Structure formats: structure tokens, C-alpha cells
Amino acid sequence: MDPTTFGELLVMITPLIEKQHTIMREAISPKQRLFATLRYLTSGLTYEGLKFETAIPAQTLGKIIIETCDAIIKVLKKYIKLPQSENEWRAVSKDFETKWNFPLCLGPIDGKHIHIFKPPGTGSYYFNYKHSFSIVLMGIVNANYEFLMVDVGANGRVSDAGVFSNTFFYKKLVEKNLGLPEPENLPLTNTKVPYVFVGDDAFPLLENLMKPFSKRNLTKEEKIYNYRVSRSRRIIENAFGLLASRFRILLECYFQGGIDVENINTGEFTNADWRADPTLQTLQPLQGRNSTTTAKEVRAQFCNYFNTVGAVPWQDNIIS
């Protein structure tokens, strides 16, 4: 973090974390509190390890960091928000069409299990399907790896389908209260489809949420559709990788690689280093959940588009 950004953040949170000096002891300054908190989040050090860098006792660090994190959330959460108008949604979609060749796409959605130590007295409440303890971080990003929505805190024991269906975003999506634009024609066609989000097999197929075809007995056209959806989903996966690389408290190991690289001439992907770490566990695929006829029709229309006027020159190389 550069000095200017640090200073701006410090000004924002100082009224929330500043303490008064007493006759017996001089209060730890807001600057020290913020430095200690950011160092903890970005280094992954324990309180015991951090006390040697900050000259602050470990027990005190435990209180300071929690208080400062609460303050940071309070002053910065307004910067992560879903678009508030149809024009703002269209701007997000236009970025996806320009950068990722996916028209009428409003962003990929994904979730990750974040490892935690078992909180005292919680039994199996946070125990997940990978036999570890976790909370779930779910998000949506735009074409520039910037988060538009974050939902965090669901206990790892909840089914991944249950995590999504209990989010505020899901309720607004199915109730059509997100303020999305009306369906529009796909470029160069008379095929009208709704604006959509994209997800993987952990999410349901909905009218406004596209996912891949099942991997069994795929046709060439379905493979191409799956590739085009996967290409857009990699943005959120890499956003999680960038987040974990910056804030090493989220990882047991630290990897330098930030994002995947796609060679459109050879069809080869070079995976980012963070993918080799098991700490960010993916959500489980949904099993046996029926989709509506409308949702299936929308997927078929996108599939046809990606195989006709919406094709990109390298997609045949990719699937072969």
C-alpha cells in the first residue's frame, strides 16, 4: 500500500479507533493500529510473531486488529456494491462483451471455503465436506476483477447450494429486484435473451444465471459453450487468487502467480500458482436439481450464438 492510500484510509478510520491517553499509559496511536492490522492481514503472521515487529503485546494485538477490521469494513463497504441502475448494469455487460467476448453478461459468481481454526464451543458447526473447518466467501466481480458483491460468513457445514440460496443477492435475483435491464437481442441476431450471470456446477441454472452443460456425452457445440462460460468464470476465480495473494492470512501457503494466462493461438492455459494450494476450496457441484424450461432455452440460445455469429477464431483449438 502506497503512503497516500495508507494516509487516506487512516483519516477515514481514525475517529472509530482513536483512544484517549490516560495518566498511567499512553494510548496506541491510530497509525500504529492500522499498520499492525494491515501487516497481520497481508503477512499471515500470528499475534506472537507480529508482536516483535510492532512492539505491541500479542493479547493487545488481538483486540486492536478486531476493532480496526470492524472500522475498515464500516468505512469501505460502500465501495463494494451492485450497480444501481439499468445503465450501470449495461456498462458492466459492455465490458464483458469487449474484453471476454460474452454479450449480456453481468459477471461471474463463485464461492470459496476459507479455512479457519475451529472456534471454541462450536462442535461441527463449521465442519465442511473436505473435513476441515471453514466459512464461505461468495462474490461477483466485473470484467476488471473488481468485486461487485461479497457475502461472507456462512458456516462451512451448510451445503453450498444452501449458502447461495440464503444470500441477499439470490433473493433479489429470483424476485427480479436487482434492477436488471430488459432482455435484448444478441449482437447481429434477432434472438432476444435476458442479461445473465455465469457460474459453475455449484449453482442452479436460472433464467438469469447460466452454467455449463453436464460433462457427459457433450456435443461439439456444447463443449464450445462450456469453454465460453468457463472463460468468463475464470475472472472470479482469479479475483479470489489475487485476493489471497494480497492478503496472505487467507492462505496456508503463499504463491506469487496472480492470474491464469490463456494462449488463444494454441488453446493452452497457464494456471496461476494459487491454484496449487488447497486452502481455497471450491464449492461442491449441485446434484439432481431440475432447471426450468425457460432457463434451458436461454442456455440453448447462448450455445447457438457462440457456435455461429458469436464464435471466436480460437475456440475450436481450445476444445480440441
PyMOL commands that set and color helices and strands:
alter all, ss='L'
color gray80, all
select helices_A, chain A and resi 3-17+30-43+47-54+58-79+86-100+160-165+168-174+220-246+248-250+273-276+293-306+315-319
alter helices_A, ss='H'
color red, helices_A
select strands_A, chain A and resi 105-115+134-141+147-155+184-185+192-193+196-198+209-210+261-263+268-270+281-282
alter strands_A, ss='S'
color yellow, strands_A
deselect
rebuild
show_as cartoon
